[in-house]
C-alpha cells in the first residue's frame, strides 16, 4: 500500500467521520446486567438484533503463592474453570455451567454442548433464575441506555470488588496502587500519541516512523524526528504477550544516524520509485514506514517483509534503538 500526502489527509478525514459515526452508534447501544443476589457473579447482555452475552465472574484478586503478584481467584468449581469468562454473540445461556448458545427460536431447549445440561435460558428469562455459582437468585436486571452508562457501571463494579480485595489482603502489588495505575495511564496516553495516524503528517519536524503490528505479540513503533538542532529517537512497545512488558523511552541521537537513514531512503528511491507489495498473509506482521522529509511525504505498508526499504529501515531502527532487548519475537 502506498499513500501520498493528499491521500493520507483524505484517509484521516474519512477515518474521523467513521469514528464519529461509530461512537454515536456505539453509544446508542442498550445493555442489561443481571446480578446474583448472593455472590458477585453477573451476566451482561448487549441488546441487539443479534444479542451479545458476556458471562464474566468479575475482577477478583488473590495472592498467588508462587508470586508477589495477584491473580484472578476462582469462584467457579474446578471442573467449571474454563467458563470463567465467555464473551460472544449469543441468545441463550446454560445456567448449569455458564456456556452461551445461539438459537433462532427463543423457547427452544437444547442440550448444552459443554456440560450436557438442559437448563438453557433465553436471555430475557434470566431474572429470577438460580445462579449456578452459589444458588442465589438473579435480580430483574439493571438496564442501561447507553454505552457510557454501561462503562460507568462496569468501572464502579470493578472498583468496589478491588476495594474488597484491598480490605481482605492489605498491601497490594505496585501496579495496582494509585501510583501504579497512574503510570499505566501515562503510558496509554503515550500510545495514543505515538501510534496516532495523524502524528507524522502534522508534525512540524522531519519524521521517520516505523510501526510493526504483530499477530501474536504487542505492536511497537520507532520514531526518529529532527530539525536543525534536535535529533530524537522514540521507542514505544505495547507489550501484550506474557514475555513482553510495556516500554517507552526517548533518546537523543547523532546527526550521522539521520544521514544513514536518509541514505537508505535514497538508495531505494523511496520518494520516486513505486512500491510493489507482493506479500500477503493472515498471521505474521504488518510493517509500515511513514516519512515526512521537508516537503516530501510518503507512507507504505507491507506484510512480513524480508527485504526492501521497509525491511532495511526497520532493522536499522531496531538496531539503533537496541530494541531487541524488549522485542522477544520479530516476524
C-alpha positions in Angstrom: 0.0 0.0 0.0 1.3 3.5 -0.9 -0.1 6.7 0.5 0.9 10.2 -0.6 0.2 13.4 1.4 -3.2 14.2 -0.2 -4.3 10.6 0.1 -3.2 10.5 3.7 -5.2 13.6 4.6 -8.3 12.3 2.8 -7.8 8.9 4.7 -7.6 10.8 8.0 -10.8 12.7 7.3 -12.7 9.5 6.3 -11.4 7.9 9.5 -12.5 10.7 11.6 -16.0 10.7 10.1 -16.2 7.0 10.6 -15.0 7.3 14.2 -17.7 9.9 15.0 -20.4 7.8 13.4 -19.2 4.7 15.2 -19.1 6.5 18.6 -22.6 7.7 18.1 -23.9 4.3 17.0 -21.9 2.5 19.7 -23.1 4.8 22.5 -26.7 4.2 21.5 -26.4 0.5 22.3 -28.5 -0.7 25.2 -27.4 -3.2 27.8 -28.7 -5.1 30.7 -26.8 -6.6 33.6 -28.2 -9.4 35.8 -26.6 -9.6 39.2 -26.7 -12.6 41.5 -28.3 -11.5 44.8 -25.7 -13.5 46.8 -22.3 -13.5 45.0 -20.5 -11.2 42.7 -21.4 -13.2 39.6 -23.1 -11.2 36.8 -24.3 -11.7 33.2 -24.5 -8.8 30.9 -26.3 -8.6 27.5 -25.8 -6.1 24.8 -29.3 -5.8 23.3 -29.1 -6.1 19.5 -30.9 -7.8 16.8 -28.3 -10.5 17.4 -27.6 -10.2 21.2 -24.1 -10.3 22.7 -23.8 -12.0 26.0 -20.9 -11.5 28.4 -20.5 -14.0 31.3 -17.8 -12.6 33.5 -17.1 -13.6 37.1 -15.8 -10.1 37.8 -12.3 -8.9 38.8 -11.3 -10.9 41.8 -7.8 -10.6 43.3 -6.0 -13.2 45.2 -2.3 -13.8 46.1 -0.5 -16.3 44.1 1.6 -18.4 46.4 4.4 -18.5 43.8 4.4 -14.8 43.1 4.2 -11.4 44.7 1.5 -10.5 42.2 -2.2 -11.0 42.2 -4.2 -13.4 40.1 -7.9 -13.9 39.5 -9.2 -16.4 42.0 -11.8 -18.9 41.0 -15.3 -18.7 42.4 -16.3 -21.5 40.0 -15.8 -25.1 40.9 -12.5 -26.5 39.5 -14.4 -28.5 36.8 -16.1 -25.4 35.5 -12.9 -23.3 35.4 -13.0 -23.0 31.6 -16.2 -21.0 31.8 -14.7 -18.2 34.0 -15.0 -15.8 31.0 -17.3 -16.1 28.0 -17.9 -13.1 25.7 -19.6 -13.7 22.4 -22.8 -13.3 20.3 -25.5 -15.5 21.8 -29.2 -15.6 22.6 -29.2 -18.2 25.4 -27.2 -19.2 28.4 -26.8 -22.6 30.2 -27.5 -22.0 33.9 -25.7 -25.2 34.7 -22.3 -24.1 33.5 -22.4 -20.6 32.0 -22.0 -21.7 28.4 -23.6 -19.3 25.9 -25.5 -20.6 22.8 -27.5 -19.2 19.9 -31.0 -20.4 18.8 -33.4 -18.7 16.4 -36.3 -20.0 18.5 -36.2 -18.3 21.9 -38.2 -21.0 23.6 -36.2 -23.9 22.1 -34.5 -26.0 24.7 -31.4 -28.0 23.7 -28.7 -30.0 25.5 -25.7 -27.9 26.4 -22.7 -28.9 24.3 -20.3 -28.2 27.3 -22.0 -29.9 30.3 -24.8 -31.9 28.7 -27.3 -30.0 30.9 -30.7 -28.9 29.8 -31.2 -25.8 31.9 -30.8 -23.4 28.9 -32.5 -20.0 29.2 -33.3 -17.3 26.7 -31.5 -14.1 28.0 -34.8 -12.2 28.8 -35.7 -15.0 31.1 -32.6 -14.9 33.3 -34.3 -12.8 36.1 -35.5 -14.9 39.0 -33.4 -18.0 38.0 -30.8 -19.6 40.3 -27.2 -18.6 40.0 -25.1 -21.7 39.1 -22.3 -20.4 41.2 -23.9 -20.1 44.6 -27.6 -20.9 44.1 -28.5 -17.3 44.7 -31.2 -15.6 42.6 -30.6 -13.3 39.6 -32.3 -9.9 40.0 -34.6 -8.3 37.5 -31.6 -6.8 35.6 -30.2 -3.3 35.5 -31.0 -1.7 32.2 -28.5 0.8 30.8 -29.5 3.0 27.9 -26.0 3.9 26.5 -22.5 2.6 26.4 -21.4 5.4 28.6 -23.8 4.2 31.3 -22.6 0.6 30.8 -18.9 1.6 31.1 -19.6 3.6 34.2 -21.4 0.6 35.8 -18.5 -1.7 34.7 -16.0 0.7 36.3 -17.9 1.0 39.5 -18.3 -2.7 39.9 -14.6 -3.3 39.3 -13.7 -0.6 41.8 -15.9 -2.0 44.5 -14.5 -5.5 44.1 -11.0 -4.1 44.0 -11.6 -2.3 47.3 -12.8 -5.5 48.8 -9.6 -7.2 47.8 -7.6 -4.4 49.4 -9.5 -4.8 52.7 -9.1 -8.6 52.5 -5.4 -8.7 51.7 -4.0 -5.4 52.9 -1.0 -4.3 50.9 -1.3 -4.7 47.2 1.3 -5.0 44.3 2.7 -1.8 42.9 0.9 -2.0 39.6 -2.4 -1.9 41.4 -1.6 1.0 43.6 -2.7 4.6 42.8 0.8 5.4 41.6 1.0 2.2 39.5 -2.4 2.9 37.9 -1.3 6.5 37.1 1.9 5.2 35.5 -0.1 2.8 33.3 -2.5 5.7 32.3 0.5 7.8 31.3 1.8 5.0 29.2 -1.6 4.6 27.5 -1.6 8.3 26.7 1.8 7.9 25.0 0.4 5.0 23.0 -2.4 7.3 21.8 0.1 10.0 20.8 2.8 7.9 19.0 0.5 5.3 17.3 -1.9 8.0 16.1 -2.1 8.0 12.3 -2.0 11.8 12.4 1.3 12.0 14.3 3.7 12.2 11.3 1.8 14.3 8.8 1.0 17.1 11.1 4.3 17.2 13.0 6.4 20.4 12.5 9.6 18.3 12.1 11.1 15.8 9.8 9.9 12.4 10.8 10.6 8.7 10.0 8.1 6.5 11.7 8.3 2.7 11.7 5.4 0.7 13.0 5.3 -3.1 13.4 1.9 -4.7 14.1 2.4 -8.4 15.1 -0.3 -11.1 15.2 0.8 -12.8 18.4 2.8 -10.1 20.2 2.5 -6.5 21.1 2.8 -3.7 18.5 5.7 -1.4 18.6 6.8 1.8 16.9 10.2 3.5 16.5 10.1 7.2 15.5 13.1 9.4 14.6 12.3 13.1 14.3 14.6 16.0 13.8 15.0 19.7 12.9 18.1 21.9 12.7 19.3 21.3 16.2 17.4 18.4 17.8 17.7 14.7 16.8 15.5 12.3 18.8 14.5 8.6 18.7 11.3 7.4 20.4 10.5 3.8 21.1 7.1 2.6 22.3 6.0 -1.1 22.8 2.5 -2.2 23.8 3.5 -5.5 25.4 0.6 -7.9 25.1 2.4 -11.2 25.5 3.5 -12.8 28.7 7.1 -12.2 27.9 6.9 -8.6 26.8 6.2 -5.6 29.0 5.1 -2.1 28.0 8.1 0.0 27.2 8.7 3.6 26.3 11.9 5.7 26.0 13.1 8.7 24.2 16.8 9.4 23.5 18.9 11.9 21.6 20.9 10.6 18.6 23.7 11.9 16.4 23.1 13.7 13.1 25.1 11.0 11.3 22.4 8.4 12.3 19.9 10.6 10.4 22.3 10.6 7.4 22.4 6.8 7.4 18.5 6.7 7.4 18.3 9.2 4.5 20.9 7.3 2.6 18.8 4.1 2.9 15.7 6.0 1.6 17.7 7.4 -1.3 19.3 4.0 -2.1 15.8 2.6 -2.6 14.5 5.8 -4.3 11.8 6.0 -1.6 10.0 9.1 -2.8 10.5 8.4 -6.6 10.0 4.7 -7.0 6.6 3.0 -6.9 6.4 0.4 -4.1 5.2 -3.0 -5.0 3.9 -5.2 -2.3 3.6 -8.8 -3.3 3.4 -10.3 0.2 0.1 -11.2 1.7 -0.9 -13.3 4.7 -3.1 -13.7 7.8 -0.5 -14.3 10.5 2.9 -12.7 10.7 3.2 -8.9 11.0 2.4 -5.7 9.1 5.3 -3.3 8.7 4.5 0.4 8.0 7.0 3.1 7.1 5.9 6.7 7.1 8.3 9.5 6.2 7.9 13.3 6.1 11.1 14.9 4.9 10.9 18.6 4.1 8.1 18.9 1.6 8.2 15.2 0.7 5.8 12.7 2.3 5.0 9.0 1.7 3.7 6.1 3.6 4.0 2.4 2.6 2.9 -0.9 4.3 3.9 -4.5 3.7 3.2 -7.8 5.3 6.2 -9.6 6.8 8.9 -8.1 4.5 12.3 -9.9 4.1 14.0 -7.2 2.0 13.4 -3.7 0.6 13.2 -0.2 2.1 10.8 -1.0 4.9 12.9 -4.0 6.0 16.2 -2.1 5.8 14.8 1.0 7.7 13.0 -1.2 10.3 16.0 -3.4 11.0 18.3 -0.4 11.3 15.9 1.4 13.7 15.7 -1.7 15.8 19.5 -1.9 15.9 19.8 1.9 16.6 17.4 1.8 19.5 18.7 -1.5 20.8 15.0 -2.6 20.8 15.9 -6.3 20.7 16.2 -6.1 24.5 12.4 -5.6 24.6 11.2 -7.3 21.4 11.1 -11.1 22.0 9.7 -12.1 18.6 10.1 -10.3 15.3 8.4 -11.7 12.2 
